[in-house]
């Protein structure tokens, strides 16, 4: 059994083009398993190819991230200076992603969801059309997850801090999807909602996951303290948002330990308990 599972990482991204194999081997040697998450067809396919090189410990998720529905330049440097990139628009091909999801190494569908934050520079009309497109494709991903009988990995980011527009829409879409497929389950990765939103997700059979951001941002301390450990997983979202003490460096799966340490500190329990339970949660959800 692994010590920890990085449930959301991107060693399949270009930031690891030169040394991805070494990064994965460092993690595995330390007892850290990982799920490489796709954000486009190309990175989803690459995640599967990478996972096929390992008998166990390396897995994939396939999906089209909401920000890749439009062409644009993105900069989220308020959290991490590494989050700057350009993307081309991709149309979601249900059948092509369905084929990827059939692969045994694909343990989830995603990441998918809503990202209103990166629409802030659009006109009101463009913004409204982009949000509708995101909601439509998110719903299709949930349909795909249900068809593939695999959990969904959800990305959700509100238009600005304090706003709850994306979370409100995400939960509404998720509730509708659950009516059609009651067995649908998954995780809201990089959780950035309220305790109430977390509790609604739990009622819908979804977990929440925390990155190393919690080592330097206190906004979710109360959520972590109150939420049952059985509903929490840990992740890095590497190469982004490296935790303390690695701020300013490229993040990697090995650093997922820092998120687990912080959760243990906030909950007043041992690191070993957090590691054991979050790993069990991940293995149960993803079937690994």
Phi and psi in degrees as GROMACS dihedral restraints (atoms count N, CA, C in turn):
[ dihedral_restraints ]
;  ai    aj    ak    al  type     phi  dphi    fc
    3     4     5     6     1   -68.4    20    10
    4     5     6     7     1   158.7    20    10
    6     7     8     9     1   -74.2    20    10
    7     8     9    10     1   -41.1    20    10
    9    10    11    12     1  -146.5    20    10
   10    11    12    13     1   158.6    20    10
   12    13    14    15     1  -127.1    20    10
   13    14    15    16     1   121.3    20    10
   15    16    17    18     1   -80.0    20    10
   16    17    18    19     1   100.9    20    10
   18    19    20    21     1   -79.7    20    10
   19    20    21    22     1    -2.7    20    10
   21    22    23    24     1  -158.4    20    10
   22    23    24    25     1   102.8    20    10
   24    25    26    27     1  -143.4    20    10
   25    26    27    28     1   169.7    20    10
   27    28    29    30     1  -135.2    20    10
   28    29    30    31     1    55.3    20    10
   30    31    32    33     1   -69.1    20    10
   31    32    33    34     1   -10.8    20    10
   33    34    35    36     1   -80.0    20    10
   34    35    36    37     1    -0.1    20    10
   36    37    38    39     1   -89.6    20    10
   37    38    39    40     1   164.9    20    10
   39    40    41    42     1   -64.4    20    10
   40    41    42    43     1   -20.3    20    10
   42    43    44    45     1   -61.6    20    10
   43    44    45    46     1   -20.5    20    10
   45    46    47    48     1  -112.2    20    10
   46    47    48    49     1    17.7    20    10
   48    49    50    51     1   -57.1    20    10
   49    50    51    52     1   -38.1    20    10
   51    52    53    54     1   -85.6    20    10
   52    53    54    55     1   -27.4    20    10
   54    55    56    57     1  -140.3    20    10
   55    56    57    58     1    26.2    20    10
   57    58    59    60     1   -57.1    20    10
   58    59    60    61     1   -40.9    20    10
   60    61    62    63     1   -60.8    20    10
   61    62    63    64     1   -44.2    20    10
   63    64    65    66     1   -64.8    20    10
   64    65    66    67     1   -38.6    20    10
   66    67    68    69     1   -63.1    20    10
   67    68    69    70     1   -43.9    20    10
   69    70    71    72     1   -65.0    20    10
   70    71    72    73     1   -43.7    20    10
   72    73    74    75     1   -65.1    20    10
   73    74    75    76     1   -34.1    20    10
   75    76    77    78     1   -61.6    20    10
   76    77    78    79     1   -43.8    20    10
   78    79    80    81     1   -65.3    20    10
   79    80    81    82     1   -49.3    20    10
   81    82    83    84     1   -61.5    20    10
   82    83    84    85     1   -39.2    20    10
   84    85    86    87     1   -61.7    20    10
   85    86    87    88     1   -32.3    20    10
   87    88    89    90     1   -87.5    20    10
   88    89    90    91     1     2.9    20    10
   90    91    92    93     1    84.0    20    10
   91    92    93    94     1    21.4    20    10
   93    94    95    96     1  -105.8    20    10
   94    95    96    97     1   118.4    20    10
   96    97    98    99     1   -89.2    20    10
   97    98    99   100     1   165.9    20    10
   99   100   101   102     1  -152.1    20    10
  100   101   102   103     1   153.8    20    10
  102   103   104   105     1  -118.6    20    10
  103   104   105   106     1   113.0    20    10
  105   106   107   108     1   -79.7    20    10
  106   107   108   109     1   125.0    20    10
  108   109   110   111     1  -106.6    20    10
  109   110   111   112     1   129.3    20    10
  111   112   113   114     1   -81.4    20    10
  112   113   114   115     1   149.4    20    10
  114   115   116   117     1  -121.3    20    10
  115   116   117   118     1    -9.2    20    10
  117   118   119   120     1  -148.0    20    10
  118   119   120   121     1   176.3    20    10
  120   121   122   123     1   -62.7    20    10
  121   122   123   124     1   -43.2    20    10
  123   124   125   126     1   -61.9    20    10
  124   125   126   127     1   -45.6    20    10
  126   127   128   129     1   -76.0    20    10
  127   128   129   130     1   -25.0    20    10
  129   130   131   132     1   -68.9    20    10
  130   131   132   133     1   -45.9    20    10
  132   133   134   135     1   -63.1    20    10
  133   134   135   136     1   -41.4    20    10
  135   136   137   138     1   -64.4    20    10
  136   137   138   139     1   -37.5    20    10
  138   139   140   141     1   -61.5    20    10
  139   140   141   142     1   -40.1    20    10
  141   142   143   144     1   -66.7    20    10
  142   143   144   145     1   -45.3    20    10
  144   145   146   147     1   -58.7    20    10
  145   146   147   148     1   -42.2    20    10
  147   148   149   150     1   -65.1    20    10
  148   149   150   151     1   -43.0    20    10
  150   151   152   153     1   -64.1    20    10
  151   152   153   154     1   -31.7    20    10
  153   154   155   156     1   -67.6    20    10
  154   155   156   157     1   -12.2    20    10
  156   157   158   159     1   -81.2    20    10
  157   158   159   160     1    -5.2    20    10
  159   160   161   162     1  -128.5    20    10
  160   161   162   163     1   133.9    20    10
  162   163   164   165     1   -65.9    20    10
  163   164   165   166     1   -39.0    20    10
  165   166   167   168     1  -150.4    20    10
  166   167   168   169     1   162.5    20    10
  168   169   170   171     1    98.0    20    10
  169   170   171   172     1   -19.4    20    10
  171   172   173   174     1  -129.4    20    10
  172   173   174   175     1   124.5    20    10
  174   175   176   177     1  -134.1    20    10
  175   176   177   178     1   177.0    20    10
  177   178   179   180     1  -135.8    20    10
  178   179   180   181     1   156.4    20    10
  180   181   182   183     1  -130.5    20    10
  181   182   183   184     1   145.1    20    10
  183   184   185   186     1  -122.7    20    10
  184   185   186   187     1   129.2    20    10
  186   187   188   189     1  -178.8    20    10
  187   188   189   190     1   172.1    20    10
  189   190   191   192     1  -116.2    20    10
  190   191   192   193     1   110.9    20    10
  192   193   194   195     1   -64.0    20    10
  193   194   195   196     1   141.5    20    10
  195   196   197   198     1   -57.2    20    10
  196   197   198   199     1   -29.6    20    10
  198   199   200   201     1   -73.5    20    10
  199   200   201   202     1   -14.0    20    10
  201   202   203   204     1   -90.7    20    10
  202   203   204   205     1     9.5    20    10
  204   205   206   207     1   -83.1    20    10
  205   206   207   208     1   -16.7    20    10
  207   208   209   210     1  -127.2    20    10
  208   209   210   211     1   149.6    20    10
  210   211   212   213     1   -77.7    20    10
  211   212   213   214     1   140.7    20    10
  213   214   215   216     1   175.9    20    10
  214   215   216   217     1   172.2    20    10
  216   217   218   219     1  -105.3    20    10
  217   218   219   220     1   136.5    20    10
  219   220   221   222     1  -126.3    20    10
  220   221   222   223     1   142.4    20    10
  222   223   224   225     1  -145.4    20    10
  223   224   225   226     1   110.1    20    10
  225   226   227   228     1  -113.9    20    10
  226   227   228   229     1    39.5    20    10
  228   229   230   231     1   -69.0    20    10
  229   230   231   232     1    -1.9    20    10
  231   232   233   234     1   -67.3    20    10
  232   233   234   235     1   -20.8    20    10
  234   235   236   237     1  -105.2    20    10
  235   236   237   238     1   -35.0    20    10
  237   238   239   240     1  -161.0    20    10
  238   239   240   241     1   125.5    20    10
  240   241   242   243     1   -65.6    20    10
  241   242   243   244     1   -14.5    20    10
  243   244   245   246     1   -78.9    20    10
  244   245   246   247     1   -15.1    20    10
  246   247   248   249     1   -85.7    20    10
  247   248   249   250     1    69.9    20    10
  249   250   251   252     1  -135.8    20    10
  250   251   252   253     1   121.4    20    10
  252   253   254   255     1  -161.6    20    10
  253   254   255   256     1   164.7    20    10
  255   256   257   258     1  -114.0    20    10
  256   257   258   259     1   142.6    20    10
  258   259   260   261     1  -133.6    20    10
  259   260   261   262     1   147.0    20    10
  261   262   263   264     1   -96.4    20    10
  262   263   264   265     1   151.5    20    10
  264   265   266   267     1   -72.2    20    10
  265   266   267   268     1   139.8    20    10
  267   268   269   270     1  -127.4    20    10
  268   269   270   271     1   135.5    20    10
  270   271   272   273     1   -85.0    20    10
  271   272   273   274     1   137.4    20    10
  273   274   275   276     1   -77.8    20    10
  274   275   276   277     1   117.7    20    10
  276   277   278   279     1  -102.0    20    10
  277   278   279   280     1   101.9    20    10
  279   280   281   282     1   -56.8    20    10
  280   281   282   283     1   -44.0    20    10
  282   283   284   285     1   -68.9    20    10
  283   284   285   286     1   -40.6    20    10
  285   286   287   288     1   -64.8    20    10
  286   287   288   289     1   -42.3    20    10
  288   289   290   291     1   -70.6    20    10
  289   290   291   292     1   -31.2    20    10
  291   292   293   294     1   -61.8    20    10
  292   293   294   295     1   -40.7    20    10
  294   295   296   297     1   -63.6    20    10
  295   296   297   298     1   -42.9    20    10
  297   298   299   300     1   -61.9    20    10
  298   299   300   301     1   -41.6    20    10
  300   301   302   303     1   -65.2    20    10
  301   302   303   304     1   -20.6    20    10
  303   304   305   306     1   -72.7    20    10
  304   305   306   307     1   -19.0    20    10
  306   307   308   309     1   -63.7    20    10
  307   308   309   310     1   133.8    20    10
  309   310   311   312     1   -58.0    20    10
  310   311   312   313     1   -26.5    20    10
  312   313   314   315     1   -80.0    20    10
  313   314   315   316     1   -13.4    20    10
  315   316   317   318     1   -84.9    20    10
  316   317   318   319     1   108.3    20    10
  318   319   320   321     1  -101.0    20    10
  319   320   321   322     1    -1.2    20    10
  321   322   323   324     1  -160.7    20    10
  322   323   324   325     1   163.7    20    10
  324   325   326   327     1  -108.7    20    10
  325   326   327   328     1   122.1    20    10
  327   328   329   330     1   146.0    20    10
  328   329   330   331     1   172.8    20    10
  330   331   332   333     1   -92.3    20    10
  331   332   333   334     1   144.7    20    10
  333   334   335   336     1  -137.2    20    10
  334   335   336   337     1   168.3    20    10
  336   337   338   339     1   143.4    20    10
  337   338   339   340     1  -144.5    20    10
  339   340   341   342     1  -129.6    20    10
  340   341   342   343     1   135.4    20    10
  342   343   344   345     1  -136.3    20    10
  343   344   345   346     1    92.6    20    10
  345   346   347   348     1   -85.2    20    10
  346   347   348   349     1   -18.2    20    10
  348   349   350   351     1   -59.5    20    10
  349   350   351   352     1   -42.6    20    10
  351   352   353   354     1   -82.5    20    10
  352   353   354   355     1     9.4    20    10
  354   355   356   357     1  -103.5    20    10
  355   356   357   358     1     3.3    20    10
  357   358   359   360     1   -63.4    20    10
  358   359   360   361     1   -21.8    20    10
  360   361   362   363     1   -92.3    20    10
  361   362   363   364     1     0.5    20    10
  363   364   365   366     1   -83.4    20    10
  364   365   366   367     1   160.0    20    10
  366   367   368   369     1   -68.7    20    10
  367   368   369   370     1   165.5    20    10
  369   370   371   372     1   -60.4    20    10
  370   371   372   373     1   -40.5    20    10
  372   373   374   375     1   -66.0    20    10
  373   374   375   376     1   -44.6    20    10
  375   376   377   378     1   -63.5    20    10
  376   377   378   379     1   -40.0    20    10
  378   379   380   381     1   -62.7    20    10
  379   380   381   382     1   -45.0    20    10
  381   382   383   384     1   -62.7    20    10
  382   383   384   385     1   -42.6    20    10
  384   385   386   387     1   -66.0    20    10
  385   386   387   388     1   -40.0    20    10
  387   388   389   390     1   -65.5    20    10
  388   389   390   391     1   -40.0    20    10
  390   391   392   393     1   -65.0    20    10
  391   392   393   394     1   -40.6    20    10
  393   394   395   396     1   -63.9    20    10
  394   395   396   397     1   -39.2    20    10
  396   397   398   399     1   -63.2    20    10
  397   398   399   400     1   -44.7    20    10
  399   400   401   402     1   -60.1    20    10
  400   401   402   403     1   -43.9    20    10
  402   403   404   405     1   -64.1    20    10
  403   404   405   406     1   -40.5    20    10
  405   406   407   408     1   -62.4    20    10
  406   407   408   409     1   -46.9    20    10
  408   409   410   411     1   -72.0    20    10
  409   410   411   412     1   -33.8    20    10
  411   412   413   414     1   -59.8    20    10
  412   413   414   415     1   -47.6    20    10
  414   415   416   417     1   -60.4    20    10
  415   416   417   418     1   -37.7    20    10
  417   418   419   420     1   -67.4    20    10
  418   419   420   421     1   -37.2    20    10
  420   421   422   423     1   -63.0    20    10
  421   422   423   424     1   -40.6    20    10
  423   424   425   426     1   -65.1    20    10
  424   425   426   427     1   -36.6    20    10
  426   427   428   429     1   -63.1    20    10
  427   428   429   430     1   -42.0    20    10
  429   430   431   432     1   -64.5    20    10
  430   431   432   433     1   -42.6    20    10
  432   433   434   435     1   -60.0    20    10
  433   434   435   436     1   -42.8    20    10
  435   436   437   438     1   -63.7    20    10
  436   437   438   439     1   -42.9    20    10
  438   439   440   441     1   -63.7    20    10
  439   440   441   442     1   -41.3    20    10
  441   442   443   444     1   -80.9    20    10
  442   443   444   445     1    -9.9    20    10
  444   445   446   447     1    57.8    20    10
  445   446   447   448     1    43.4    20    10
  447   448   449   450     1  -131.0    20    10
  448   449   450   451     1   150.8    20    10
  450   451   452   453     1   -67.5    20    10
  451   452   453   454     1   157.6    20    10
  453   454   455   456     1  -101.5    20    10
  454   455   456   457     1   141.2    20    10
  456   457   458   459     1  -106.7    20    10
  457   458   459   460     1   116.3    20    10
  459   460   461   462     1  -105.1    20    10
  460   461   462   463     1   131.8    20    10
  462   463   464   465     1  -103.5    20    10
  463   464   465   466     1   131.2    20    10
  465   466   467   468     1  -143.5    20    10
  466   467   468   469     1   122.4    20    10
  468   469   470   471     1  -137.8    20    10
  469   470   471   472     1   121.0    20    10
  471   472   473   474     1   -69.0    20    10
  472   473   474   475     1   164.0    20    10
  474   475   476   477     1   -65.3    20    10
  475   476   477   478     1   -28.4    20    10
  477   478   479   480     1  -161.1    20    10
  478   479   480   481     1   163.6    20    10
  480   481   482   483     1   -65.0    20    10
  481   482   483   484     1   132.2    20    10
  483   484   485   486     1    98.4    20    10
  484   485   486   487     1   -24.6    20    10
  486   487   488   489     1   -79.1    20    10
  487   488   489   490     1   149.4    20    10
  489   490   491   492     1  -127.1    20    10
  490   491   492   493     1    29.4    20    10
  492   493   494   495     1   -68.8    20    10
  493   494   495   496     1   -48.1    20    10
  495   496   497   498     1   -67.8    20    10
  496   497   498   499     1   -41.7    20    10
  498   499   500   501     1   -64.4    20    10
  499   500   501   502     1   -39.9    20    10
  501   502   503   504     1   -62.3    20    10
  502   503   504   505     1   -45.2    20    10
  504   505   506   507     1   -67.6    20    10
  505   506   507   508     1   -41.0    20    10
  507   508   509   510     1   -60.3    20    10
  508   509   510   511     1   -45.9    20    10
  510   511   512   513     1   -66.9    20    10
  511   512   513   514     1   -36.7    20    10
  513   514   515   516     1   -64.1    20    10
  514   515   516   517     1   -43.5    20    10
  516   517   518   519     1   -66.8    20    10
  517   518   519   520     1   -39.7    20    10
  519   520   521   522     1   -64.9    20    10
  520   521   522   523     1   -40.2    20    10
  522   523   524   525     1   -62.4    20    10
  523   524   525   526     1   -41.1    20    10
  525   526   527   528     1   -65.3    20    10
  526   527   528   529     1   -40.9    20    10
  528   529   530   531     1   -64.7    20    10
  529   530   531   532     1   -36.6    20    10
  531   532   533   534     1   -67.4    20    10
  532   533   534   535     1   -30.3    20    10
  534   535   536   537     1   -64.9    20    10
  535   536   537   538     1   -37.6    20    10
  537   538   539   540     1   -78.2    20    10
  538   539   540   541     1   -36.5    20    10
  540   541   542   543     1  -137.0    20    10
  541   542   543   544     1    87.7    20    10
  543   544   545   546     1   -58.4    20    10
  544   545   546   547     1   -23.0    20    10
  546   547   548   549     1   -85.5    20    10
  547   548   549   550     1    -2.2    20    10
  549   550   551   552     1   -59.4    20    10
  550   551   552   553     1   134.9    20    10
  552   553   554   555     1  -145.3    20    10
  553   554   555   556     1   174.7    20    10
  555   556   557   558     1   165.0    20    10
  556   557   558   559     1  -153.8    20    10
  558   559   560   561     1  -145.7    20    10
  559   560   561   562     1   141.5    20    10
  561   562   563   564     1   -91.5    20    10
  562   563   564   565     1   100.5    20    10
  564   565   566   567     1   -75.7    20    10
  565   566   567   568     1   158.0    20    10
  567   568   569   570     1    48.0    20    10
  568   569   570   571     1    53.5    20    10
  570   571   572   573     1   -56.4    20    10
  571   572   573   574     1   130.9    20    10
  573   574   575   576     1  -136.5    20    10
  574   575   576   577     1    24.3    20    10
  576   577   578   579     1   -99.9    20    10
  577   578   579   580     1  -166.7    20    10
  579   580   581   582     1   -95.0    20    10
  580   581   582   583     1   172.4    20    10
  582   583   584   585     1   -61.8    20    10
  583   584   585   586     1   -39.9    20    10
  585   586   587   588     1   -62.1    20    10
  586   587   588   589     1   -42.0    20    10
  588   589   590   591     1   -66.4    20    10
  589   590   591   592     1   -36.6    20    10
  591   592   593   594     1   -63.0    20    10
  592   593   594   595     1   -42.5    20    10
  594   595   596   597     1   -65.5    20    10
  595   596   597   598     1   -35.9    20    10
  597   598   599   600     1   -64.9    20    10
  598   599   600   601     1   -42.2    20    10
  600   601   602   603     1   -60.6    20    10
  601   602   603   604     1   -42.0    20    10
  603   604   605   606     1   -61.0    20    10
  604   605   606   607     1   -41.0    20    10
  606   607   608   609     1   -63.5    20    10
  607   608   609   610     1   -26.5    20    10
  609   610   611   612     1   -92.6    20    10
  610   611   612   613     1    11.6    20    10
  612   613   614   615     1    70.4    20    10
  613   614   615   616     1    28.8    20    10
  615   616   617   618     1  -111.3    20    10
  616   617   618   619     1   144.7    20    10
  618   619   620   621     1   -96.3    20    10
  619   620   621   622     1   173.5    20    10
  621   622   623   624     1  -124.0    20    10
  622   623   624   625     1   151.8    20    10
  624   625   626   627     1  -132.0    20    10
  625   626   627   628     1   144.1    20    10
  627   628   629   630     1  -119.3    20    10
  628   629   630   631     1   140.7    20    10
  630   631   632   633     1   -97.3    20    10
  631   632   633   634     1  -177.6    20    10
  633   634   635   636     1   -67.6    20    10
  634   635   636   637     1    -4.9    20    10
  636   637   638   639     1   -55.7    20    10
  637   638   639   640     1   -32.1    20    10
  639   640   641   642     1   -66.6    20    10
  640   641   642   643     1   -11.0    20    10
  642   643   644   645     1   -81.3    20    10
  643   644   645   646     1   -11.9    20    10
  645   646   647   648     1  -136.2    20    10
  646   647   648   649     1    -0.6    20    10
  648   649   650   651     1  -125.7    20    10
  649   650   651   652     1   132.8    20    10
  651   652   653   654     1   -98.2    20    10
  652   653   654   655     1     3.1    20    10
  654   655   656   657     1   -59.8    20    10
  655   656   657   658     1   -26.4    20    10
  657   658   659   660     1  -111.8    20    10
  658   659   660   661     1    17.6    20    10
  660   661   662   663     1   -58.4    20    10
  661   662   663   664     1   -44.8    20    10
  663   664   665   666     1   -68.2    20    10
  664   665   666   667     1   -37.5    20    10
  666   667   668   669     1   -60.0    20    10
  667   668   669   670     1   -46.1    20    10
  669   670   671   672     1   -64.1    20    10
  670   671   672   673     1   -40.9    20    10
  672   673   674   675     1   -63.3    20    10
  673   674   675   676     1   -37.5    20    10
  675   676   677   678     1   -93.1    20    10
  676   677   678   679     1   -36.4    20    10
  678   679   680   681     1   -62.6    20    10
  679   680   681   682     1   138.4    20    10
  681   682   683   684     1   -61.2    20    10
  682   683   684   685     1   137.8    20    10
  684   685   686   687     1   -60.5    20    10
  685   686   687   688     1   -26.1    20    10
  687   688   689   690     1   -68.2    20    10
  688   689   690   691     1   -10.2    20    10
  690   691   692   693     1  -109.7    20    10
  691   692   693   694     1     9.5    20    10
  693   694   695   696     1  -118.9    20    10
  694   695   696   697     1   142.1    20    10
  696   697   698   699     1  -129.1    20    10
  697   698   699   700     1   169.5    20    10
  699   700   701   702     1  -120.6    20    10
  700   701   702   703     1   155.4    20    10
  702   703   704   705     1  -158.0    20    10
  703   704   705   706     1   170.8    20    10
  705   706   707   708     1  -111.1    20    10
  706   707   708   709     1   -32.8    20    10
  708   709   710   711     1    57.7    20    10
  709   710   711   712     1    28.0    20    10
  711   712   713   714     1   -56.9    20    10
  712   713   714   715     1   143.9    20    10
  714   715   716   717     1   -88.0    20    10
  715   716   717   718     1     9.6    20    10
  717   718   719   720     1   -92.2    20    10
  718   719   720   721     1   169.9    20    10
  720   721   722   723     1    40.3    20    10
  721   722   723   724     1    59.5    20    10
  723   724   725   726     1   -60.8    20    10
  724   725   726   727     1   139.2    20    10
  726   727   728   729     1   -78.7    20    10
  727   728   729   730     1   165.7    20    10
  729   730   731   732     1   -63.7    20    10
  730   731   732   733     1   131.7    20    10
  732   733   734   735     1  -101.4    20    10
  733   734   735   736     1    26.8    20    10
  735   736   737   738     1  -109.4    20    10
  736   737   738   739     1    17.2    20    10
  738   739   740   741     1   -55.0    20    10
  739   740   741   742     1   137.2    20    10
  741   742   743   744     1    91.4    20    10
  742   743   744   745     1   -10.3    20    10
  744   745   746   747     1  -102.8    20    10
  745   746   747   748     1   166.6    20    10
  747   748   749   750     1   -69.3    20    10
  748   749   750   751     1   130.4    20    10
  750   751   752   753     1   -75.4    20    10
  751   752   753   754     1   158.6    20    10
  753   754   755   756     1  -155.1    20    10
  754   755   756   757     1   160.9    20    10
  756   757   758   759     1   -53.6    20    10
  757   758   759   760     1   -33.4    20    10
  759   760   761   762     1   -55.0    20    10
  760   761   762   763     1   -30.6    20    10
  762   763   764   765     1   -79.5    20    10
  763   764   765   766     1     1.1    20    10
  765   766   767   768     1   -61.0    20    10
  766   767   768   769     1   -22.3    20    10
  768   769   770   771     1   -56.9    20    10
  769   770   771   772     1   -32.9    20    10
  771   772   773   774     1   -67.2    20    10
  772   773   774   775     1   -36.2    20    10
  774   775   776   777     1   -65.4    20    10
  775   776   777   778     1   -42.0    20    10
  777   778   779   780     1   -64.7    20    10
  778   779   780   781     1   -39.6    20    10
  780   781   782   783     1   -61.8    20    10
  781   782   783   784     1   -42.2    20    10
  783   784   785   786     1   -67.6    20    10
  784   785   786   787     1   -40.0    20    10
  786   787   788   789     1   -62.1    20    10
  787   788   789   790     1   -42.0    20    10
  789   790   791   792     1   -60.5    20    10
  790   791   792   793     1   -43.4    20    10
  792   793   794   795     1   -61.6    20    10
  793   794   795   796     1   -47.0    20    10
  795   796   797   798     1   -68.8    20    10
  796   797   798   799     1   -33.9    20    10
  798   799   800   801     1   -87.2    20    10
  799   800   801   802     1   -11.8    20    10
  801   802   803   804     1    70.1    20    10
  802   803   804   805     1    35.1    20    10
  804   805   806   807     1  -125.6    20    10
  805   806   807   808     1   173.9    20    10
  807   808   809   810     1   -76.7    20    10
  808   809   810   811     1   154.4    20    10
  810   811   812   813     1   -58.9    20    10
  811   812   813   814     1   -39.4    20    10
  813   814   815   816     1   -60.9    20    10
  814   815   816   817     1   -38.5    20    10
  816   817   818   819     1   -66.7    20    10
  817   818   819   820     1   -43.1    20    10
  819   820   821   822     1   -64.1    20    10
  820   821   822   823     1   -44.7    20    10
  822   823   824   825     1   -60.8    20    10
  823   824   825   826     1   -45.3    20    10
  825   826   827   828     1   -63.8    20    10
  826   827   828   829     1   -47.5    20    10
  828   829   830   831     1   -72.7    20    10
  829   830   831   832     1   -42.2    20    10
  831   832   833   834     1   -66.6    20    10
  832   833   834   835     1   -34.2    20    10
  834   835   836   837     1   -67.1    20    10
  835   836   837   838     1   -43.1    20    10
  837   838   839   840     1   -61.4    20    10
  838   839   840   841     1   -42.0    20    10
  840   841   842   843     1   -59.1    20    10
  841   842   843   844     1   -44.6    20    10
  843   844   845   846     1   -67.6    20    10
  844   845   846   847     1   -43.8    20    10
  846   847   848   849     1   -64.3    20    10
  847   848   849   850     1   -35.6    20    10
  849   850   851   852     1   -70.4    20    10
  850   851   852   853     1   -47.6    20    10
  852   853   854   855     1   -63.3    20    10
  853   854   855   856     1   -46.9    20    10
  855   856   857   858     1   -93.8    20    10
  856   857   858   859     1    -5.2    20    10
  858   859   860   861     1    67.3    20    10
  859   860   861   862     1    39.8    20    10
